[in-house]
Amino acid sequence: MIIVLSVGGSVICQSQHRFAEYSQVLKNLSSDHTVFVVVGGGATARKYIEKARTFGADEAFCDTIGIGVTRLNARLLIAAIGCDAYPVVPETQEAAVVAALSGRIVVMGGTTPGHTTDAVAAILAECAHADLLINATATDGIYTKDPKKYPDAVKLDEISPERLVGLIAAEKMGAGANLPIDMLAAKIIERSGILTVVIDGSDPSNVLVAMRGMQIGTCVR
Ligand code: UTP
């Protein structure tokens, strides 16, 4: 199988231990599968972007700072994986596909101002003809509403890409679903029909559960 994993910076940067745990899971996966990982920027990206804003930097400039941090986090994961990782962080999805010809785990960060690493991962899943996109986030799946605000919010075991796009659009109108996937990523998942699973990234072994096709988090299909 060809698998793309998008892991939030806030998820993987929790601790050094978390990097080590993810590297172990990825090495296990890569013995039988082609594995790509896209790493987010997390709190460090937000901190740097905030500082740049205080100097009056424009948003595109701030995004390039964010991209820099995602690539730094990608480098850290490469260090944790060691020899099984492709040693360079590809700067485009095309370069990532070429890097995968090495047979090693390919780790990248952001690519384009205005995007998120979830969108990068969805585009990479298209380019690599991935069988599965796994989104390891800070929540345990997709809810009908923001579960922190609404006690009657329901976690969905499964959602169609069309309904996901609708939920994200409704959130923008103020309904407050607080979704772990952004609109661009959802649109790409919709147009390509990429099988996607949103999981709680705080336990890296959830990646293996999702890969085996067992019920976990929310499946987008
Ligand atoms: P992300 O928002 O994708 O990181 O990128 P993240 O770590 O997954 O976010 P958390 O952990 O869920 O909070 C961080 C920042 O980098 C820039 C954006 O400014 C984004 O907010 N970025 C990232 C881009 O501009 N383009 C990209 O392709 C990726």
py3Dmol code that shows the C-alpha trace and the ligand (Angstrom):
import py3Dmol

protein = """\
ATOM      1  CA  MET A   1       0.000   0.000   0.000  1.00  0.00           C
ATOM      2  CA  ILE A   2       1.006   3.597  -0.488  1.00  0.00           C
ATOM      3  CA  ILE A   3       0.283   5.548   2.690  1.00  0.00           C
ATOM      4  CA  VAL A   4       0.471   9.280   3.396  1.00  0.00           C
ATOM      5  CA  LEU A   5       0.439  10.319   7.045  1.00  0.00           C
ATOM      6  CA  SER A   6      -0.246  13.916   8.015  1.00  0.00           C
ATOM      7  CA  VAL A   7       0.800  14.525  11.603  1.00  0.00           C
ATOM      8  CA  GLY A   8       0.053  17.826  13.338  1.00  0.00           C
ATOM      9  CA  GLY A   9       2.966  19.721  14.813  1.00  0.00           C
ATOM     10  CA  SER A  10       1.066  20.089  18.077  1.00  0.00           C
ATOM     11  CA  VAL A  11       0.722  16.290  18.121  1.00  0.00           C
ATOM     12  CA  ILE A  12       4.274  15.200  17.313  1.00  0.00           C
ATOM     13  CA  CYS A  13       6.068  18.033  19.143  1.00  0.00           C
ATOM     14  CA  GLN A  14       4.495  17.027  22.485  1.00  0.00           C
ATOM     15  CA  SER A  15       7.801  15.420  23.515  1.00  0.00           C
ATOM     16  CA  GLN A  16      10.981  13.845  22.216  1.00  0.00           C
ATOM     17  CA  HIS A  17       9.421  10.526  23.204  1.00  0.00           C
ATOM     18  CA  ARG A  18       6.540  11.159  20.757  1.00  0.00           C
ATOM     19  CA  PHE A  19       9.051  11.610  17.884  1.00  0.00           C
ATOM     20  CA  ALA A  20      10.688   8.300  18.864  1.00  0.00           C
ATOM     21  CA  GLU A  21       7.308   6.515  19.067  1.00  0.00           C
ATOM     22  CA  TYR A  22       6.268   7.802  15.637  1.00  0.00           C
ATOM     23  CA  SER A  23       9.593   6.800  14.116  1.00  0.00           C
ATOM     24  CA  GLN A  24       9.110   3.244  15.396  1.00  0.00           C
ATOM     25  CA  VAL A  25       5.586   3.009  13.952  1.00  0.00           C
ATOM     26  CA  LEU A  26       6.766   4.411  10.612  1.00  0.00           C
ATOM     27  CA  LYS A  27       9.659   1.957  10.414  1.00  0.00           C
ATOM     28  CA  ASN A  28       7.234  -0.933  11.089  1.00  0.00           C
ATOM     29  CA  LEU A  29       4.928   0.317   8.339  1.00  0.00           C
ATOM     30  CA  SER A  30       7.706   0.870   5.820  1.00  0.00           C
ATOM     31  CA  SER A  31       8.790  -2.766   5.840  1.00  0.00           C
ATOM     32  CA  ASP A  32       5.641  -3.615   3.826  1.00  0.00           C
ATOM     33  CA  HIS A  33       4.403  -0.280   2.497  1.00  0.00           C
ATOM     34  CA  THR A  34       5.528   2.913   0.785  1.00  0.00           C
ATOM     35  CA  VAL A  35       5.296   5.622   3.446  1.00  0.00           C
ATOM     36  CA  PHE A  36       5.173   9.409   3.172  1.00  0.00           C
ATOM     37  CA  VAL A  37       4.848  11.720   6.176  1.00  0.00           C
ATOM     38  CA  VAL A  38       3.916  15.405   6.268  1.00  0.00           C
ATOM     39  CA  VAL A  39       4.764  17.122   9.558  1.00  0.00           C
ATOM     40  CA  GLY A  40       3.061  20.275  10.890  1.00  0.00           C
ATOM     41  CA  GLY A  41       4.534  23.293  12.618  1.00  0.00           C
ATOM     42  CA  GLY A  42       2.717  23.276  15.978  1.00  0.00           C
ATOM     43  CA  ALA A  43       3.315  25.774  18.766  1.00  0.00           C
ATOM     44  CA  THR A  44       6.799  26.738  17.529  1.00  0.00           C
ATOM     45  CA  ALA A  45       5.387  27.837  14.168  1.00  0.00           C
ATOM     46  CA  ARG A  46       2.670  29.865  15.916  1.00  0.00           C
ATOM     47  CA  LYS A  47       5.251  31.503  18.212  1.00  0.00           C
ATOM     48  CA  TYR A  48       7.540  32.519  15.334  1.00  0.00           C
ATOM     49  CA  ILE A  49       4.619  33.755  13.225  1.00  0.00           C
ATOM     50  CA  GLU A  50       3.352  35.848  16.149  1.00  0.00           C
ATOM     51  CA  LYS A  51       6.782  37.426  16.591  1.00  0.00           C
ATOM     52  CA  ALA A  52       7.044  38.233  12.864  1.00  0.00           C
ATOM     53  CA  ARG A  53       3.561  39.846  12.989  1.00  0.00           C
ATOM     54  CA  THR A  54       4.714  42.180  15.777  1.00  0.00           C
ATOM     55  CA  PHE A  55       7.364  43.438  13.320  1.00  0.00           C
ATOM     56  CA  GLY A  56       4.616  44.102  10.766  1.00  0.00           C
ATOM     57  CA  ALA A  57       5.421  41.151   8.506  1.00  0.00           C
ATOM     58  CA  ASP A  58       2.701  40.354   5.959  1.00  0.00           C
ATOM     59  CA  GLU A  59       0.780  37.078   6.129  1.00  0.00           C
ATOM     60  CA  ALA A  60       2.585  35.468   3.175  1.00  0.00           C
ATOM     61  CA  PHE A  61       5.892  36.225   4.891  1.00  0.00           C
ATOM     62  CA  CYS A  62       4.530  34.686   8.105  1.00  0.00           C
ATOM     63  CA  ASP A  63       3.498  31.598   6.137  1.00  0.00           C
ATOM     64  CA  THR A  64       7.047  31.128   4.854  1.00  0.00           C
ATOM     65  CA  ILE A  65       8.202  31.223   8.473  1.00  0.00           C
ATOM     66  CA  GLY A  66       5.588  28.563   9.284  1.00  0.00           C
ATOM     67  CA  ILE A  67       6.778  26.455   6.345  1.00  0.00           C
ATOM     68  CA  GLY A  68      10.340  26.770   7.655  1.00  0.00           C
ATOM     69  CA  VAL A  69       9.286  25.403  11.038  1.00  0.00           C
ATOM     70  CA  THR A  70       7.373  22.481   9.490  1.00  0.00           C
ATOM     71  CA  ARG A  71      10.525  21.572   7.550  1.00  0.00           C
ATOM     72  CA  LEU A  72      12.586  21.813  10.729  1.00  0.00           C
ATOM     73  CA  ASN A  73      10.160  19.401  12.433  1.00  0.00           C
ATOM     74  CA  ALA A  74      10.406  17.130   9.378  1.00  0.00           C
ATOM     75  CA  ARG A  75      14.206  17.113   9.783  1.00  0.00           C
ATOM     76  CA  LEU A  76      13.835  16.158  13.428  1.00  0.00           C
ATOM     77  CA  LEU A  77      11.628  13.210  12.472  1.00  0.00           C
ATOM     78  CA  ILE A  78      14.198  12.173   9.836  1.00  0.00           C
ATOM     79  CA  ALA A  79      16.836  12.221  12.592  1.00  0.00           C
ATOM     80  CA  ALA A  80      14.603  10.058  14.789  1.00  0.00           C
ATOM     81  CA  ILE A  81      13.923   7.538  11.984  1.00  0.00           C
ATOM     82  CA  GLY A  82      17.585   7.303  10.975  1.00  0.00           C
ATOM     83  CA  CYS A  83      18.734   5.269   7.946  1.00  0.00           C
ATOM     84  CA  ASP A  84      15.216   4.199   6.964  1.00  0.00           C
ATOM     85  CA  ALA A  85      14.337   7.823   6.164  1.00  0.00           C
ATOM     86  CA  TYR A  86      15.197   9.665   2.970  1.00  0.00           C
ATOM     87  CA  PRO A  87      17.768  12.159   4.290  1.00  0.00           C
ATOM     88  CA  VAL A  88      16.467  15.308   2.583  1.00  0.00           C
ATOM     89  CA  VAL A  89      13.144  17.156   3.114  1.00  0.00           C
ATOM     90  CA  PRO A  90      11.474  17.450  -0.314  1.00  0.00           C
ATOM     91  CA  GLU A  91      10.116  20.930  -1.010  1.00  0.00           C
ATOM     92  CA  THR A  92       7.397  19.822  -3.419  1.00  0.00           C
ATOM     93  CA  GLN A  93       5.071  16.835  -3.702  1.00  0.00           C
ATOM     94  CA  GLU A  94       6.719  15.931  -7.009  1.00  0.00           C
ATOM     95  CA  ALA A  95      10.138  15.822  -5.349  1.00  0.00           C
ATOM     96  CA  ALA A  96       8.643  13.645  -2.596  1.00  0.00           C
ATOM     97  CA  VAL A  97       7.384  11.112  -5.154  1.00  0.00           C
ATOM     98  CA  VAL A  98      10.853  10.984  -6.725  1.00  0.00           C
ATOM     99  CA  ALA A  99      12.449  10.591  -3.264  1.00  0.00           C
ATOM    100  CA  ALA A 100      10.195   7.586  -2.565  1.00  0.00           C
ATOM    101  CA  LEU A 101      11.896   5.723  -5.418  1.00  0.00           C
ATOM    102  CA  SER A 102      14.756   5.262  -2.920  1.00  0.00           C
ATOM    103  CA  GLY A 103      12.490   2.867  -1.000  1.00  0.00           C
ATOM    104  CA  ARG A 104      12.880   4.953   2.165  1.00  0.00           C
ATOM    105  CA  ILE A 105      10.340   6.825   4.279  1.00  0.00           C
ATOM    106  CA  VAL A 106       9.890  10.326   2.836  1.00  0.00           C
ATOM    107  CA  VAL A 107       9.279  13.133   5.336  1.00  0.00           C
ATOM    108  CA  MET A 108       8.283  16.643   4.311  1.00  0.00           C
ATOM    109  CA  GLY A 109       6.712  19.805   5.693  1.00  0.00           C
ATOM    110  CA  GLY A 110       4.847  22.692   4.061  1.00  0.00           C
ATOM    111  CA  THR A 111       5.190  23.811   0.468  1.00  0.00           C
ATOM    112  CA  THR A 112       3.111  26.869  -0.399  1.00  0.00           C
ATOM    113  CA  PRO A 113       2.066  30.030   1.509  1.00  0.00           C
ATOM    114  CA  GLY A 114      -1.640  29.991   2.317  1.00  0.00           C
ATOM    115  CA  HIS A 115      -1.783  26.209   2.594  1.00  0.00           C
ATOM    116  CA  THR A 116      -1.702  23.923   5.630  1.00  0.00           C
ATOM    117  CA  THR A 117       0.200  20.691   6.037  1.00  0.00           C
ATOM    118  CA  ASP A 118      -3.141  18.818   5.803  1.00  0.00           C
ATOM    119  CA  ALA A 119      -3.612  20.242   2.307  1.00  0.00           C
ATOM    120  CA  VAL A 120       0.022  19.398   1.469  1.00  0.00           C
ATOM    121  CA  ALA A 121      -0.656  15.806   2.538  1.00  0.00           C
ATOM    122  CA  ALA A 122      -3.877  15.570   0.497  1.00  0.00           C
ATOM    123  CA  ILE A 123      -2.089  16.862  -2.627  1.00  0.00           C
ATOM    124  CA  LEU A 124       0.783  14.456  -1.950  1.00  0.00           C
ATOM    125  CA  ALA A 125      -1.732  11.593  -1.665  1.00  0.00           C
ATOM    126  CA  GLU A 126      -2.985  12.546  -5.145  1.00  0.00           C
ATOM    127  CA  CYS A 127       0.518  12.835  -6.634  1.00  0.00           C
ATOM    128  CA  ALA A 128       1.671   9.551  -5.095  1.00  0.00           C
ATOM    129  CA  HIS A 129      -1.565   7.715  -6.000  1.00  0.00           C
ATOM    130  CA  ALA A 130      -1.879   6.826  -2.320  1.00  0.00           C
ATOM    131  CA  ASP A 131      -4.265   4.114  -1.152  1.00  0.00           C
ATOM    132  CA  LEU A 132      -4.739   5.756   2.222  1.00  0.00           C
ATOM    133  CA  LEU A 133      -4.375   9.189   3.814  1.00  0.00           C
ATOM    134  CA  ILE A 134      -4.143   9.200   7.611  1.00  0.00           C
ATOM    135  CA  ASN A 135      -4.595  12.451   9.476  1.00  0.00           C
ATOM    136  CA  ALA A 136      -3.153  12.253  13.017  1.00  0.00           C
ATOM    137  CA  THR A 137      -4.676  15.160  14.906  1.00  0.00           C
ATOM    138  CA  ALA A 138      -5.291  16.489  18.416  1.00  0.00           C
ATOM    139  CA  THR A 139      -8.886  15.171  18.424  1.00  0.00           C
ATOM    140  CA  ASP A 140     -10.195  11.623  18.130  1.00  0.00           C
ATOM    141  CA  GLY A 141     -12.223  12.222  14.994  1.00  0.00           C
ATOM    142  CA  ILE A 142     -14.761  14.441  13.270  1.00  0.00           C
ATOM    143  CA  TYR A 143     -17.776  15.653  15.257  1.00  0.00           C
ATOM    144  CA  THR A 144     -21.066  17.132  14.070  1.00  0.00           C
ATOM    145  CA  LYS A 145     -20.311  20.225  16.220  1.00  0.00           C
ATOM    146  CA  ASP A 146     -17.496  21.443  18.429  1.00  0.00           C
ATOM    147  CA  PRO A 147     -17.556  18.873  21.286  1.00  0.00           C
ATOM    148  CA  LYS A 148     -15.903  21.374  23.649  1.00  0.00           C
ATOM    149  CA  LYS A 149     -18.828  23.757  23.242  1.00  0.00           C
ATOM    150  CA  TYR A 150     -21.779  21.484  22.523  1.00  0.00           C
ATOM    151  CA  PRO A 151     -22.514  18.474  24.789  1.00  0.00           C
ATOM    152  CA  ASP A 152     -24.834  17.056  22.112  1.00  0.00           C
ATOM    153  CA  ALA A 153     -22.014  16.899  19.529  1.00  0.00           C
ATOM    154  CA  VAL A 154     -21.780  13.445  17.970  1.00  0.00           C
ATOM    155  CA  LYS A 155     -18.575  11.785  16.804  1.00  0.00           C
ATOM    156  CA  LEU A 156     -18.934  10.354  13.336  1.00  0.00           C
ATOM    157  CA  ASP A 157     -17.481   6.912  12.560  1.00  0.00           C
ATOM    158  CA  GLU A 158     -17.808   7.724   8.891  1.00  0.00           C
ATOM    159  CA  ILE A 159     -18.549  10.800   6.771  1.00  0.00           C
ATOM    160  CA  SER A 160     -18.736  11.365   3.026  1.00  0.00           C
ATOM    161  CA  PRO A 161     -16.271  13.910   1.576  1.00  0.00           C
ATOM    162  CA  GLU A 162     -19.277  15.952   0.373  1.00  0.00           C
ATOM    163  CA  ARG A 163     -20.751  16.177   3.877  1.00  0.00           C
ATOM    164  CA  LEU A 164     -17.311  17.040   5.290  1.00  0.00           C
ATOM    165  CA  VAL A 165     -17.012  19.941   2.838  1.00  0.00           C
ATOM    166  CA  GLY A 166     -20.518  21.025   3.923  1.00  0.00           C
ATOM    167  CA  LEU A 167     -19.583  20.888   7.636  1.00  0.00           C
ATOM    168  CA  ILE A 168     -16.463  22.989   7.029  1.00  0.00           C
ATOM    169  CA  ALA A 169     -18.485  25.540   5.043  1.00  0.00           C
ATOM    170  CA  ALA A 170     -21.070  25.654   7.873  1.00  0.00           C
ATOM    171  CA  GLU A 171     -18.296  26.156  10.425  1.00  0.00           C
ATOM    172  CA  LYS A 172     -17.111  29.191   8.466  1.00  0.00           C
ATOM    173  CA  MET A 173     -20.652  30.539   8.787  1.00  0.00           C
ATOM    174  CA  GLY A 174     -20.363  30.217  12.561  1.00  0.00           C
ATOM    175  CA  ALA A 175     -21.921  26.851  13.364  1.00  0.00           C
ATOM    176  CA  GLY A 176     -18.752  25.881  15.230  1.00  0.00           C
ATOM    177  CA  ALA A 177     -17.815  22.347  14.228  1.00  0.00           C
ATOM    178  CA  ASN A 178     -14.117  23.021  15.009  1.00  0.00           C
ATOM    179  CA  LEU A 179     -12.976  20.497  12.416  1.00  0.00           C
ATOM    180  CA  PRO A 180      -9.537  18.908  12.271  1.00  0.00           C
ATOM    181  CA  ILE A 181      -9.381  19.168   8.433  1.00  0.00           C
ATOM    182  CA  ASP A 182      -9.358  22.418   6.471  1.00  0.00           C
ATOM    183  CA  MET A 183     -11.402  23.215   3.380  1.00  0.00           C
ATOM    184  CA  LEU A 184      -8.622  22.842   0.788  1.00  0.00           C
ATOM    185  CA  ALA A 185      -7.655  19.403   2.103  1.00  0.00           C
ATOM    186  CA  ALA A 186     -11.331  18.357   2.197  1.00  0.00           C
ATOM    187  CA  LYS A 187     -11.889  19.535  -1.393  1.00  0.00           C
ATOM    188  CA  ILE A 188      -8.886  17.555  -2.607  1.00  0.00           C
ATOM    189  CA  ILE A 189     -10.088  14.452  -0.736  1.00  0.00           C
ATOM    190  CA  GLU A 190     -13.506  14.978  -2.344  1.00  0.00           C
ATOM    191  CA  ARG A 191     -12.243  15.359  -5.908  1.00  0.00           C
ATOM    192  CA  SER A 192      -9.840  12.400  -5.698  1.00  0.00           C
ATOM    193  CA  GLY A 193     -11.898  10.069  -3.542  1.00  0.00           C
ATOM    194  CA  ILE A 194      -8.808   9.324  -1.417  1.00  0.00           C
ATOM    195  CA  LEU A 195      -9.715   7.041   1.470  1.00  0.00           C
ATOM    196  CA  THR A 196      -8.942   9.167   4.548  1.00  0.00           C
ATOM    197  CA  VAL A 197      -8.968   8.358   8.249  1.00  0.00           C
ATOM    198  CA  VAL A 198      -8.824  11.049  10.947  1.00  0.00           C
ATOM    199  CA  ILE A 199      -7.327   9.651  14.158  1.00  0.00           C
ATOM    200  CA  ASP A 200      -6.184  10.756  17.593  1.00  0.00           C
ATOM    201  CA  GLY A 201      -2.464  11.290  17.030  1.00  0.00           C
ATOM    202  CA  SER A 202      -1.567  11.229  20.732  1.00  0.00           C
ATOM    203  CA  ASP A 203      -1.228   7.437  20.437  1.00  0.00           C
ATOM    204  CA  PRO A 204       0.997   6.709  17.397  1.00  0.00           C
ATOM    205  CA  SER A 205      -0.113   3.056  17.341  1.00  0.00           C
ATOM    206  CA  ASN A 206      -3.507   4.348  16.125  1.00  0.00           C
ATOM    207  CA  VAL A 207      -1.781   4.730  12.743  1.00  0.00           C
ATOM    208  CA  LEU A 208      -1.365   0.940  12.566  1.00  0.00           C
ATOM    209  CA  VAL A 209      -5.017   0.391  13.527  1.00  0.00           C
ATOM    210  CA  ALA A 210      -6.151   2.748  10.741  1.00  0.00           C
ATOM    211  CA  MET A 211      -3.822   1.108   8.235  1.00  0.00           C
ATOM    212  CA  ARG A 212      -5.337  -2.324   9.004  1.00  0.00           C
ATOM    213  CA  GLY A 213      -8.794  -0.965   8.119  1.00  0.00           C
ATOM    214  CA  MET A 214     -10.169  -1.378  11.651  1.00  0.00           C
ATOM    215  CA  GLN A 215     -12.718   1.107  12.999  1.00  0.00           C
ATOM    216  CA  ILE A 216     -10.946   4.078  14.579  1.00  0.00           C
ATOM    217  CA  GLY A 217     -11.503   7.828  14.545  1.00  0.00           C
ATOM    218  CA  THR A 218     -13.520   8.988  11.549  1.00  0.00           C
ATOM    219  CA  CYS A 219     -13.291   7.480   8.089  1.00  0.00           C
ATOM    220  CA  VAL A 220     -13.894   9.882   5.176  1.00  0.00           C
ATOM    221  CA  ARG A 221     -15.243   7.961   2.199  1.00  0.00           C
TER     222      ARG A 221
END
"""
ligand_1 = """\
29
UTP
P 0.245 23.813 9.903
O -0.878 24.647 10.398
O -0.111 22.949 8.809
O 0.889 23.065 11.093
O 1.453 24.735 9.483
P 0.207 22.216 12.241
O 1.325 21.955 13.151
O -0.510 21.067 11.626
O -0.817 23.029 13.036
P -1.365 22.441 14.396
O -0.322 21.682 15.066
O -2.529 21.563 14.004
O -1.756 23.645 15.147
C 1.936 25.785 10.310
C 1.918 27.092 9.561
O 2.821 27.026 8.437
C 2.296 27.716 7.309
C 0.978 28.338 7.767
O 1.251 29.647 8.228
C 0.575 27.438 8.944
O -0.256 28.108 9.856
N 2.176 26.806 6.158
C 2.289 25.456 6.336
C 1.994 27.319 4.887
O 1.872 28.529 4.700
N 1.968 26.474 3.826
C 2.099 25.137 3.961
O 2.108 24.412 2.915
C 2.242 24.622 5.250
"""
view = py3Dmol.view(width=600, height=400)
view.addModel(protein, "pdb")
view.setStyle({"model": 0}, {"cartoon": {"style": "trace"}})
view.addModel(ligand_1, "xyz")
view.setStyle({"model": 1}, {"stick": {}})
view.zoomTo()
view.show()
